[in-house]
Amino acid sequence: MSRKRESGCEYRKRAKERSEKNEELVKKIPKIDTFLQKGDKKQKVDSTELSEIQQEFDQPSTSGNNTSNKAESIMEIPEQVESCENPKKAFPEISGSSDNFSDDPALWDEITEELRQNFINRGIKQNIDLLDFEASRRNYNDRVRYCSKGLFKTRLKNAETHTRDFLIYSASTGRLYCLPCRLFNGKGPFASTGFNDWKNPITIEQHENSQNHKNCVLILLQRQKAAGQVDALHVKEYKREVQYWREVLKRVVAAIKALASRGLSFRGSTEVFGSLHNGNYMMLLEFLAEFDPFLADHIEKHGNQGRGNVSYLSSSICEEIIQIMATEVLKSIDQEVTEAKYYSISVDSTPDITHTDQLAFITRYNKEDGKPVERFLGFIPNPGHKAEDLYNAVIKMMEEHNFNFANCRGQSYDNAANMSGIYNGLQAKIKEISPLAYWIPCAAHSLNLVGEHAAGSCKASRDFSHFFRIFTFSSQSRLLAGGY
């Protein structure tokens, strides 16, 4: 069956209709200049809007609802700004004044990210046009000197004159500050107390040519460049997302620290929120959620979605955070041992519940206040019972923690021959590399031997060994039968 072909007139008519529809659709799409502010001949991003955006980033959200609602409002912005000539009307939720900070750098009690972003957006105000320099008066032996406007300019080697636009005059203290160094943790008086040695203005030139000042200026320029980018809203959304997950991790880490510090178990038989068998970890998160709307909203949205979905609430994340904490604790112990310099070690092997032999490694040292402390560094699984095997395991553990062998001043083990032997025992081998590491028998093991030999000298106690054999036989029978 053949298809009827349109006539030329009908074809041109339909093409015209499609063209008109496309033009109407293009008119409805907001132009990029609606997001920019018209100046003399250039278009600049409104600094007030960007400041409000940055401030909104830096403020942690208090609830999950607020975070999701703000994210939705940002995504809806293009539909709200159809051919809007005033950007502040197009962004009613982020408009406002950013001049909430003093122009006097001496009055900045704390350098916050909000303060930095404010001056990044609005630029540097040097405070030299409307002020005299009476507050900068200093009495020298030869004369009285003041700050002058000439200090705000420098003459280069090629005879060109440039303005030192990084300097700010403080009317309250009569001192000069360097804004980049003041904002980004620079060094020297220009970043902290201010400069007022008017007899030696060469100090300004030395600061200007210092590497630390150049690094701070570079940071300021990079931040100013990022603040004016077209994708500022996308950067804002990304930072908001980062802040959201940081707030989640703060609560997760707090729960893990609380359980680990008490030696409590974490996991239960299930990993489902709302179950009575989900263990202490999930129980504690549920308890916190009753008083924390942010965590309650997060658990409701991401709690029971299963594998493959990001929630930071699963057992795998919990175990990973525990491992990170353990690594940081060991680093702190190693640092304390290094600062104490001298230390002693104590090792002993014992089987665990699965009858796997493991060697416990403990170090003892004095803290700065003179208080002795003992720190458990970990288990060494199944090192063997020969003195050579134990020696290799101990040396490997000391190397992993960067302990200086020459600073070992003591060692304590049990009285077994492989540990206490004066020729081939572990203590003798340790003395070969650290002669001052004196061996002291373990007091607990010595007391146990005294009790054992005292009981062995009594005939009645020796006969009591029959009961021990019965217990051994019964326990082995239960293990063979699969009991506990």
C-alpha positions in Angstrom: 0.0 0.0 0.0 1.6 3.3 -1.1 1.8 6.3 1.2 0.3 9.6 -0.1 3.0 12.2 -0.6 2.4 15.7 0.8 2.2 18.6 -1.7 4.8 21.3 -1.6 2.4 23.8 -0.1 1.5 21.4 2.7 5.2 20.6 3.4 6.1 24.2 3.7 3.2 24.9 5.9 4.1 22.1 8.4 7.8 23.2 8.3 6.7 26.8 9.2 4.6 25.5 12.1 7.6 23.5 13.5 9.9 26.5 13.1 7.4 28.7 15.1 7.1 26.1 17.9 10.9 25.9 18.2 11.2 29.7 18.4 8.6 29.8 21.1 10.4 27.1 23.0 13.7 29.0 22.7 12.1 32.2 24.1 10.9 30.3 27.2 14.5 29.1 28.0 16.3 31.7 30.3 19.3 33.3 28.7 22.7 33.1 30.4 22.8 36.9 30.8 19.9 36.8 33.2 22.3 35.3 35.7 24.8 38.1 35.2 24.7 41.7 36.1 25.1 44.3 33.3 27.9 46.8 33.9 29.6 49.4 31.7 30.9 47.1 29.0 31.5 43.9 31.0 29.3 41.4 32.8 30.2 40.3 36.3 28.8 37.7 38.6 27.0 39.4 41.5 29.3 39.0 44.5 26.5 39.3 47.0 24.8 36.2 45.5 28.0 34.2 45.5 28.8 35.2 49.1 25.4 34.0 50.2 25.9 30.8 48.4 29.2 30.2 50.0 27.9 31.1 53.5 25.1 28.6 52.9 27.7 25.9 52.1 29.7 26.5 55.3 26.7 26.3 57.6 26.1 22.6 58.5 22.5 21.5 58.0 20.5 20.7 61.0 18.1 18.3 59.4 17.8 16.0 56.4 14.6 17.8 55.3 16.3 21.1 55.0 19.1 19.6 52.9 16.8 17.9 50.4 14.5 20.9 50.1 17.4 23.3 49.4 18.8 20.9 46.8 15.4 20.8 45.1 15.1 24.6 45.2 18.5 25.0 43.5 17.5 22.6 40.7 14.3 24.6 40.1 16.1 27.9 39.6 16.0 27.9 35.8 12.2 27.6 35.8 11.9 30.6 38.0 14.0 33.1 36.1 12.3 33.4 32.7 13.9 36.5 31.1 14.5 38.2 34.5 16.7 41.3 34.2 17.6 41.5 37.9 19.5 38.6 39.2 18.6 39.3 42.8 14.9 38.8 41.9 15.8 35.6 40.1 17.5 34.3 43.3 15.3 35.6 46.1 16.6 32.9 48.5 20.3 33.8 48.2 20.2 37.6 47.8 21.2 39.9 50.6 24.1 42.0 51.9 27.6 40.5 52.4 28.9 43.5 54.3 28.4 42.1 57.7 32.1 42.1 58.7 34.3 45.0 59.9 36.8 46.5 57.4 39.3 46.8 60.3 41.5 43.6 60.3 42.5 44.2 64.0 38.8 43.6 65.0 38.6 40.1 63.5 38.6 37.9 66.6 38.4 34.7 64.5 39.3 34.0 60.9 36.3 31.9 59.7 35.5 30.6 56.2 32.6 33.0 56.1 34.9 35.9 56.7 37.3 34.8 54.0 34.5 34.3 51.4 33.1 37.8 52.2 36.4 39.5 51.3 37.0 37.2 48.4 33.7 38.3 46.8 33.8 42.1 47.5 37.6 42.7 47.2 40.1 44.6 49.3 39.3 47.9 51.0 42.5 49.5 52.1 41.0 52.2 54.4 43.3 55.0 53.3 40.9 57.4 51.6 38.6 58.5 54.4 41.0 58.2 57.3 43.9 60.2 58.7 46.8 58.3 60.2 46.8 59.9 63.7 46.4 56.5 65.3 49.7 55.3 63.8 51.7 57.9 65.7 55.0 56.6 67.0 57.7 58.5 69.0 61.3 57.8 68.0 64.4 59.4 69.4 64.9 61.7 66.5 61.3 62.5 65.5 57.6 61.5 65.5 56.6 59.2 62.6 53.3 58.2 61.1 52.0 55.8 58.5 51.8 57.5 55.1 50.1 56.8 51.8 53.5 56.3 50.2 53.8 53.0 51.9 50.9 51.7 49.8 52.9 52.0 46.6 56.2 50.5 45.5 58.7 51.3 42.8 60.0 48.4 40.8 63.4 48.1 39.3 62.1 49.0 35.9 61.0 52.4 37.3 57.3 51.4 37.2 55.1 52.3 40.2 52.6 49.7 41.5 50.0 49.8 44.3 50.4 47.5 47.2 46.8 46.5 47.1 47.3 43.7 49.7 47.8 46.2 52.5 45.0 47.3 54.9 45.2 50.1 57.4 43.6 49.5 60.8 42.1 52.7 62.2 41.7 51.2 65.7 45.4 50.2 66.2 47.2 52.4 63.6 48.9 49.4 62.1 49.2 47.8 58.6 48.0 44.3 57.9 48.4 42.0 54.8 44.9 40.8 53.8 46.0 37.5 52.1 48.3 36.6 55.0 45.7 37.6 57.5 43.0 35.5 55.9 45.0 32.4 55.1 47.2 31.9 58.1 50.3 33.7 57.0 53.4 34.3 59.2 54.8 37.5 60.7 53.4 40.7 62.1 51.5 41.5 58.9 49.3 38.4 59.6 48.9 38.6 63.3 49.6 41.8 65.4 50.1 44.3 62.5 53.1 46.4 61.4 53.9 49.9 62.7 57.7 50.3 62.5 57.6 53.4 60.2 61.3 53.9 60.6 62.0 50.7 58.7 59.6 50.6 55.7 61.9 48.1 54.0 60.2 45.4 56.1 57.2 45.8 53.9 59.3 45.0 50.8 60.8 42.0 52.5 57.4 40.7 53.4 56.1 41.4 49.9 58.9 39.3 48.4 58.7 36.4 50.9 57.5 33.0 49.8 54.9 32.8 52.5 53.2 36.0 51.3 53.3 34.8 47.7 51.6 31.5 48.7 48.8 33.4 50.5 48.3 35.7 47.5 48.1 32.7 45.2 45.4 31.1 47.4 43.4 34.4 47.3 43.6 34.7 43.5 42.5 31.0 43.1 39.6 31.5 45.4 38.5 34.7 43.6 38.7 32.9 40.3 36.6 30.1 41.6 34.0 32.5 43.0 33.4 34.0 39.6 32.9 30.8 37.6 29.7 30.1 35.7 29.4 26.7 37.5 29.3 28.3 41.0 25.9 26.8 41.6 27.1 23.3 40.7 30.1 23.8 43.1 27.6 24.9 45.8 25.5 21.8 45.3 28.6 19.6 45.4 29.8 21.2 48.7 26.3 20.9 50.2 26.4 17.2 49.4 29.8 16.8 51.0 28.6 18.6 54.1 25.6 16.3 54.3 27.7 13.1 54.4 30.1 14.6 56.8 27.3 15.2 59.2 26.2 11.6 58.8 29.8 10.4 59.5 30.0 12.5 62.7 27.1 10.6 64.2 28.3 7.2 63.0 31.8 7.8 64.5 30.4 9.0 67.8 28.3 5.8 68.1 31.3 3.6 67.3 33.6 5.5 69.8 31.0 5.0 72.5 30.7 1.3 72.0 34.4 0.6 71.4 35.4 2.6 74.6 33.2 0.3 76.7 34.2 -2.9 75.0 30.7 -3.7 73.9 29.7 -5.9 70.9 28.5 -4.2 67.7 26.6 -6.5 65.4 23.5 -8.6 66.0 21.9 -11.3 64.0 20.3 -8.9 61.5 21.2 -5.5 60.0 17.7 -4.1 59.7 16.6 -0.9 61.5 13.6 -1.5 63.6 14.5 -5.1 64.4 15.1 -6.2 68.0 18.0 -8.3 67.0 20.1 -5.7 65.0 22.8 -5.3 67.7 24.2 -2.5 69.8 25.4 -0.4 66.9 22.1 0.0 65.1 20.3 0.2 68.5 22.5 3.2 69.4 21.8 4.9 66.1 18.1 4.4 66.5 18.3 5.9 70.0 20.2 9.0 68.7 17.6 9.4 65.9 14.9 9.9 68.5 16.5 13.2 69.4 18.2 14.1 66.1 15.8 14.9 63.2 18.7 14.9 60.8 19.7 11.3 61.6 16.1 10.2 61.8 15.5 11.5 58.3 18.7 9.9 57.0 17.8 6.5 58.5 14.3 6.7 57.0 15.6 7.4 53.5 18.7 5.2 53.4 18.4 2.8 56.4 17.1 -0.4 54.9 17.9 -0.1 51.2 20.3 -3.1 51.1 23.6 -3.6 49.4 24.7 -1.3 46.6 23.2 1.8 48.1 25.3 4.4 50.0 24.2 5.0 53.6 27.3 4.9 55.7 25.3 2.8 58.2 26.3 -0.7 57.2 28.6 -3.2 59.1 31.3 -2.9 56.4 31.6 0.9 57.0 31.5 0.3 60.7 34.4 -2.1 60.6 36.4 0.2 58.3 36.0 3.1 60.7 37.0 0.8 63.6 40.2 -0.1 61.7 40.9 3.6 61.0 40.5 4.4 64.7 42.8 1.5 65.7 45.4 2.7 63.3 45.3 6.3 64.7 45.5 4.9 68.3 48.6 2.9 67.4 50.2 6.0 65.8 49.5 7.9 69.0 51.1 5.2 71.1 54.1 5.0 68.8 54.5 8.8 69.1 54.4 8.6 72.9 57.0 5.9 73.0 59.2 7.9 70.7 58.9 11.0 73.0 59.5 8.9 76.1 62.6 7.4 74.4 63.1 4.5 76.9 60.6 1.7 77.1 60.3 -2.0 78.1 58.4 -4.9 76.5 56.4 -7.8 77.8 55.1 -10.7 75.7 53.2 -13.9 76.5 51.4 -16.5 74.4 47.9 -17.9 75.1 45.4 -19.8 73.0 42.1 -18.1 72.0 38.7 -19.5 72.0 39.4 -21.4 68.7 42.6 -22.9 70.4 44.8 -20.8 68.1 48.0 -19.8 69.9 48.8 -16.1 69.8 51.4 -13.9 71.3 50.3 -10.7 73.1 52.7 -7.8 72.8 52.7 -5.0 75.5 55.0 -2.0 76.0 55.5 0.0 79.1 57.0 3.6 79.3 56.7 6.8 81.2 54.7 9.8 80.0 55.8 13.4 80.2 54.4 13.8 83.8 56.4 10.7 84.9 53.4 8.5 85.1 54.1 4.9 83.9 51.6 3.4 81.4 51.2 0.1 79.7 49.9 -0.2 76.2 48.7 -3.3 74.4 49.9 -3.2 70.7 48.3 -6.3 69.3 48.3 -10.1 68.9 50.9 -12.0 66.8 49.1 -15.1 65.6 50.8 -18.5 66.0 54.5 -17.4 66.1 55.7 -20.8 67.4 57.2 -21.8 70.7 60.9 -21.9 69.9 63.0 -19.0 71.1 64.1 -18.2 67.5 60.5 -18.0 66.3 59.5 -15.8 69.3 62.5 -13.5 68.7 61.7 -13.0 65.0 58.1 -12.2 65.9 59.1 -9.6 68.6 61.7 -8.0 66.3 59.1 -7.7 63.5 56.6 -6.1 65.8 59.2 -3.6 67.0 60.2 -2.7 63.5 56.5 -2.2 62.4 56.2 0.4 65.2 59.6 2.0 64.6 60.9 1.3 68.0 64.6 1.9 68.5 66.1 -1.4 69.8 68.9 0.5 71.6 66.4 2.3 73.8 64.8 -0.9 75.2 65.5 -1.0 78.9 63.5 -3.9 80.2 61.8 -7.2 79.2 59.4 -9.4 81.1 58.3 -13.0 80.3 57.4 -16.2 82.1 59.9 -18.6 83.5 59.8 -21.1 80.6 63.2 -22.1 79.2 62.4 -20.7 75.7 61.7 -17.3 77.3 64.1 -17.1 80.3 67.0 -19.2 79.1 70.3 -17.3 79.7 72.0 -18.7 76.6 69.3 -19.4 74.0 66.2 -17.9 75.5 64.3 -15.0 74.1 65.6 -12.6 76.8 69.2 -13.6 75.9 68.6 -12.9 72.2 67.1 -9.5 73.0 70.1 -8.6 75.1 72.4 -9.3 72.1 70.9 -6.2 70.3 70.1 -4.2 73.5 72.5 -5.1 76.4 70.7 -2.8 78.8 67.3 -4.5 78.3 67.4 -6.4 81.6 65.1 -9.3 82.0 62.7 -9.4 85.0 60.6 -12.6 85.6 56.8 -12.0 85.4 55.5 -11.6 88.9 52.2 -13.3 88.1 53.9 -16.4 86.5 56.3 -16.6 89.4 53.4 -16.5 91.9 51.7 -19.2 89.9 54.8 -21.5 90.0 55.1 -21.0 93.8 51.5 -22.0 94.3 51.9 -25.0 92.0 54.9 -26.3 93.8 53.4 -25.6 97.2 50.3 -27.6 96.2 52.5 -30.4 94.8 54.3 -30.8 98.1 51.0 -31.8 99.7 49.9 -35.4 99.3 46.2 -34.6 99.5 46.4 -32.0 96.8 48.3 -34.4 94.5 45.4 -36.9 94.9 43.0 -34.1 93.9 44.4 -34.3 90.4 42.0 -37.2 89.7 39.2 -34.6 89.6 41.2 -32.6 87.1 41.6 -35.6 84.8 37.8 -36.2 85.0 37.2 -32.5 84.0 39.7 -32.8 81.1 38.0 -36.0 79.8 34.6 -34.4 80.0 35.6 -31.2 78.2 37.3 -33.2 75.4 34.2 -35.4 75.0 32.0 -32.3 74.6 34.3 -30.8 72.0 34.3 -34.0 70.0 30.5 -34.1 70.2 30.3 -30.6 68.8 29.3 -28.9 72.1 30.7 -25.8 73.7 
